[in-house]
Amino acid sequence: MMLGKGLSQMKTKISSRFSLYRKINFLILMLFIPIIAMFTYSNGVAFEVIDRELKASNIKQLSFLSSQIDSRINQTMDFVLTFFKDPNVRKFNGLNLWDDRYDRMQTRYAVREKMALQSGVASVWPVKFTVYSQLNREAITNGETMAQYDEGYVKRNLNGKWKYGDGNEQKQGKEPAFHWFYTDSIGRQAALKGSNLIIQATFEHGNIQNMLDTYKAGGQGNPMFYRKGDKPILNRTADERLTQELVRYLEDKQLRDTSQQVVTLGSERYLISAVKSLYVDWYLVDAVPLGEILGPMSFSRNLFYVTMVLLFVVGISSSVLLYRNVQRPIRKLIRGLQSVQRGDFSVRIDSNVNNEFAFLFYRFNDMSRQIQHLIENVLYEKLRAREATLKQLQAQINPHFLYNCIGYMINMAQLKDEEAVVSMGHNLSAYYRYITRMERPAASLREEVQLIINYLDIQKLRNGRIHYHIDIPEEMLGLEVPRLMLQPIVENAVIHGVGKSYSSGEIRIEGEMLDGLVRLRVDDDGPGMTSEQLETLNRKMQGPMQEDMGYGLWNTNQRIIHQFGEQSSLRFEASELGGVQAEIMWVPGEAEGTESIL
């Protein structure tokens, strides 16, 4: 009965929790709906205003550019009308008799200078002027090439209007120009009486391009000069893909003097504006990408919506905090278990709750503490055993080398070779100073090499045939290696390699670092071993110590494995010198990690 009552109370509490959770979520929703609705309405109004102002501004700018072009053309026509009445121009047509050739030359020079002066004054709108004398059948121009009188050419183009192109075939790479021919046949521009004076004004399409480039530099559009049936004149940085789509769109439209429309070209929306020129019957057309102009507003709008969504999520998440007395403890417990799974047994959970989770936290902390203590003890004992093994292996090698050295000194004393005995004594003294520093089971490779030099010098005194060569890179000499790692290998090469042949005597010691591995090779030119013998020796090196093999090399191999890990090895192969090659290989990073542990 008491259990049923407790369950009933728990259900009531859960029901009240969910009821409060729904209420909070409903209040958050009612707060966000009016804000989003008001922003959407105000943003729509702002878009409409900006769109209207953008259209008005664009058509004004385009109309201003069109008026500038028309003004340049009008100035050119005014100059032609004024220039037509110039006395020198009239004289060029032969209305007055020319006295001599010098007078003619002066007249031509004056006419050319005035045309050049007018073109230079309007440097931003250069114009080429040509004067044709029908009476004298001559022509003069301020252009780069000399003008020739061609009555058919003049009659073909004399219509009183500006024309794009003069009917002649254009040179490759050269665009047509705008031409206007003027004569004094009032009302009958195309009628020539045989004594007419004709003036031609020409401006290149580059003049239009300059105006278009200036206009584009101050805006975001893609302006061009367009007339149906002719190749459009583009600005110099025009987008070819957009221009082709725009021309295809304009070919199907009947343009008014001023027109404007929003169209989709490709995958983007553009504001297309067109204004007709008064003199040349062409249209100034501009395509403004609405995405680039209205993009910041769209981004701000989207950012607002994203912010609203995030705030809504935060609000909902805040309501979930009603369950923190359950969720937080579980989350802490999960994080603690994940840390233990990763191997971090030092993790502890701070308990600030006063419910069933407090007991779970206490048991978890006790469990992780016991596991940590157990692992630390096992690791410490393992490290101590490893250190003891290394020192034991090293201690087994030291007497072995001492026996050989004392035997050598006895032999040299018997041979009355005092110099060799003294040299052996000095080197043996240095050797024992080196090996008696048992507090450090490792040494630098530089120290090991120096010990080998002392050893080989002693052997060289004993056997004059022995000579050696050591080539180890400088960066390898600072590496830490087990003490007396090289000495047993070199000694084996001297005794079992060089010492077994009267014709051999070369010892070569080389080292290299390649692909993250360190390699040390000791070669001799002795009689060597067969492939079967080498394979047997390598197999014995990997197994336990046997009675029929010397323990010097085996102990060296075991010390290398203990020091550098299972990836290291001591292997024997046939040498290119003819004898045996002993190669030590290890990963330097493992050596450093082992040394730090010990």
TAWO-V394085 format. One record per residue. RES is the residue in one small letter. PSI is psi in degrees with one decimal (999 if undefined). Layout:
RES	PSI
RES	PSI
//
This chain:
m	-42.2
m	-37.1
l	-41.9
g	-39.5
k	-39.9
g	-42.3
l	-38.0
s	-42.4
q	-38.4
m	-41.5
k	-39.4
t	-42.7
k	-44.3
i	-41.2
s	-42.1
s	-35.4
r	-49.4
f	-34.3
s	-45.6
l	-37.0
y	-44.2
r	-37.2
k	-43.8
i	-44.0
n	-37.7
f	-40.8
l	-40.5
i	-42.3
l	-43.0
m	-25.2
l	-37.2
f	-33.5
i	-49.7
p	-37.5
i	-46.6
i	-40.4
a	-44.1
m	-40.8
f	-41.2
t	-42.6
y	-47.9
s	-36.1
n	-37.8
g	-41.3
v	-42.5
a	-39.3
f	-42.9
e	-42.3
v	-46.0
i	-39.0
d	-42.7
r	-44.9
e	-34.7
l	-43.5
k	-44.3
a	-42.3
s	-40.7
n	-41.6
i	-31.7
k	-44.6
q	-40.2
l	-38.9
s	-38.0
f	-41.0
l	-40.9
s	-40.7
s	-34.2
q	-45.0
i	-44.6
d	-36.0
s	-40.7
r	-42.7
i	-40.7
n	-40.2
q	-39.4
t	-43.6
m	-38.4
d	-40.0
f	-39.2
v	-44.1
l	-42.3
t	-41.1
f	-29.1
f	-31.0
k	0.8
d	135.7
p	-41.2
n	-37.4
v	-42.0
r	-39.0
k	-35.1
f	-30.2
n	-7.2
g	20.1
l	-30.1
n	149.8
l	137.3
w	133.8
d	-48.9
d	-178.8
r	-35.2
y	-39.1
d	-40.6
r	-43.8
m	-40.5
q	-40.4
t	-45.2
r	-39.8
y	-42.5
a	-41.6
v	-45.2
r	-38.8
e	-40.3
k	-38.6
m	-42.9
a	-37.7
l	-42.5
q	-40.1
s	-34.5
g	-34.6
v	-42.5
a	63.1
s	-29.2
v	-12.6
w	69.0
p	137.1
v	138.2
k	125.5
f	140.1
t	129.3
v	123.8
y	130.8
s	108.2
q	-30.0
l	-45.5
n	-8.4
r	47.1
e	163.4
a	147.2
i	141.1
t	161.2
n	12.4
g	177.8
e	-28.6
t	152.5
m	137.7
a	141.7
q	140.9
y	126.3
d	101.6
e	-35.3
g	-41.0
y	-41.8
v	-47.0
k	-34.3
r	-29.5
n	-3.5
l	88.6
n	4.2
g	4.0
k	160.4
w	133.9
k	144.7
y	104.5
g	151.6
d	13.9
g	-14.3
n	154.8
e	130.7
q	146.1
k	153.9
q	130.6
g	-1.0
k	130.4
e	153.5
p	162.6
a	168.9
f	132.7
h	145.1
w	124.5
f	133.3
y	138.9
t	173.2
d	12.7
s	88.9
i	126.6
g	-11.8
r	70.5
q	-32.1
a	-1.2
a	120.9
l	132.4
k	-6.2
g	-14.1
s	23.0
n	155.7
l	124.6
i	135.5
i	129.8
q	130.4
a	130.8
t	128.8
f	139.7
e	162.8
h	-16.8
g	-28.7
n	-43.3
i	-41.3
q	-39.8
n	-42.7
m	-40.2
l	-39.8
d	-41.6
t	-41.6
y	-42.9
k	-33.9
a	-23.7
g	6.1
g	-162.6
q	14.3
g	-169.9
n	75.0
p	153.4
m	162.2
f	121.2
y	139.4
r	134.5
k	131.5
g	-20.1
d	157.8
k	126.9
p	152.8
i	119.6
l	158.5
n	160.0
r	-14.4
t	31.3
a	148.1
d	112.3
e	-40.9
r	-45.6
l	-38.8
t	-42.6
q	-43.4
e	-37.1
l	-40.3
v	-41.9
r	-35.9
y	-42.4
l	-29.0
e	-26.9
d	5.0
k	147.6
q	105.4
l	140.8
r	179.4
d	-35.7
t	122.7
s	155.6
q	138.3
q	148.4
v	122.5
v	165.0
t	119.3
l	119.6
g	-117.9
s	10.9
e	155.4
r	135.4
y	147.6
l	111.3
i	120.0
s	141.3
a	135.1
v	130.7
k	138.6
s	143.9
l	-26.7
y	-34.7
v	1.7
d	33.6
w	165.3
y	136.8
l	119.1
v	135.8
d	137.2
a	111.0
v	121.2
p	117.1
l	-27.1
g	-37.4
e	-31.8
i	-47.3
l	-3.2
g	-47.0
p	-38.3
m	-40.1
s	-38.7
f	-42.8
s	-39.6
r	-47.4
n	-37.4
l	-38.0
f	-44.5
y	-40.5
v	-40.6
t	-40.0
m	-41.0
v	-43.0
l	-41.8
l	-37.3
f	-42.5
v	-41.8
v	-39.3
g	-43.7
i	-39.9
s	-34.0
s	-36.8
s	-27.6
v	-20.6
l	-11.0
l	-22.8
y	15.6
r	-25.3
n	-14.0
v	-43.6
q	-43.2
r	-48.4
p	-40.5
i	-41.7
r	-41.6
k	-42.8
l	-39.3
i	-44.3
r	-40.0
g	-42.7
l	-37.2
q	-38.8
s	-41.1
v	-38.8
q	-34.4
r	-6.6
g	5.8
d	95.3
f	5.2
s	-0.3
v	139.0
r	144.8
i	122.5
d	121.1
s	119.2
n	21.1
v	157.8
n	60.6
n	-158.1
e	-25.6
f	-23.4
a	-40.2
f	-39.8
l	-41.5
f	-39.9
y	-43.9
r	-36.3
f	-45.0
n	-40.0
d	-40.4
m	-49.1
s	-33.8
r	-42.7
q	-41.0
i	-42.6
q	-44.0
h	-42.7
l	-45.0
i	-40.0
e	-40.2
n	-45.1
v	-43.2
l	-41.1
y	-43.4
e	-36.3
k	-40.9
l	-40.5
r	-41.5
a	-38.2
r	-42.1
e	-40.5
a	-39.4
t	-42.8
l	-44.9
k	-34.9
q	-45.0
l	-40.3
q	-40.9
a	-29.3
q	-29.0
i	-38.9
n	-50.6
p	-36.1
h	-45.4
f	-37.6
l	-42.2
y	-44.5
n	-42.2
c	-43.4
i	-41.5
g	-39.0
y	-43.2
m	-38.1
i	-44.9
n	-43.2
m	-36.2
a	-39.9
q	-30.8
l	4.9
k	27.7
d	84.0
e	-36.6
e	-40.2
a	-37.1
v	-44.9
v	-43.8
s	-41.3
m	-39.4
g	-45.3
h	-46.2
n	-36.4
l	-37.2
s	-45.8
a	-37.5
y	-45.3
y	-30.8
r	-32.2
y	-44.6
i	-17.1
t	-2.1
r	72.0
m	-9.5
e	-17.9
r	104.7
p	-9.2
a	161.0
a	167.7
s	153.5
l	-28.3
r	-42.9
e	-40.0
e	-40.3
v	-39.4
q	-39.5
l	-40.1
i	-38.5
i	-44.7
n	-43.1
y	-45.5
l	-30.9
d	-38.9
i	-45.3
q	-31.7
k	-34.8
l	-36.0
r	-38.9
n	108.3
g	-17.9
r	-18.8
i	128.4
h	150.9
y	160.8
h	125.4
i	123.8
d	93.5
i	127.5
p	151.0
e	-35.6
e	-17.3
m	-24.0
l	-21.3
g	-2.9
l	146.2
e	129.7
v	163.4
p	143.5
r	144.7
l	38.4
m	-39.7
l	-29.6
q	-48.0
p	-33.4
i	-43.3
v	-40.1
e	-38.8
n	-38.0
a	-34.5
v	-46.5
i	-51.1
h	-7.7
g	-74.7
v	-38.7
g	-13.9
k	6.3
s	136.7
y	-11.4
s	-5.2
s	164.9
g	9.9
e	131.4
i	128.1
r	126.3
i	119.9
e	153.2
g	154.5
e	155.0
m	119.2
l	129.1
d	39.6
g	7.2
l	147.2
v	131.3
r	132.2
l	127.5
r	135.0
v	115.2
d	148.8
d	162.4
d	31.3
g	-169.0
p	-20.4
g	-168.9
m	155.8
t	164.5
s	-34.9
e	-39.8
q	-40.2
l	-42.9
e	-40.3
t	-43.0
l	-44.7
n	-36.0
r	-39.0
k	-33.9
m	-29.8
q	-15.1
g	-170.2
p	165.6
m	133.9
q	160.0
e	-33.2
d	14.0
m	147.6
g	143.4
y	-7.3
g	-53.7
l	-40.0
w	-43.9
n	-38.9
t	-44.6
n	-41.6
q	-39.6
r	-37.6
i	-43.9
i	-43.1
h	-35.4
q	-44.1
f	-8.0
g	177.7
e	-20.5
q	-13.9
s	161.2
s	162.2
l	115.0
r	154.9
f	134.8
e	172.0
a	136.8
s	149.8
e	-15.6
l	-13.9
g	-20.1
g	-133.5
v	142.7
q	123.6
a	125.5
e	126.0
i	130.4
m	134.5
w	164.7
v	120.5
p	-32.3
g	-36.7
e	-33.7
a	-43.7
e	-41.0
g	-36.5
t	-39.6
e	-39.3
s	-34.0
i	-43.4
l	999
//
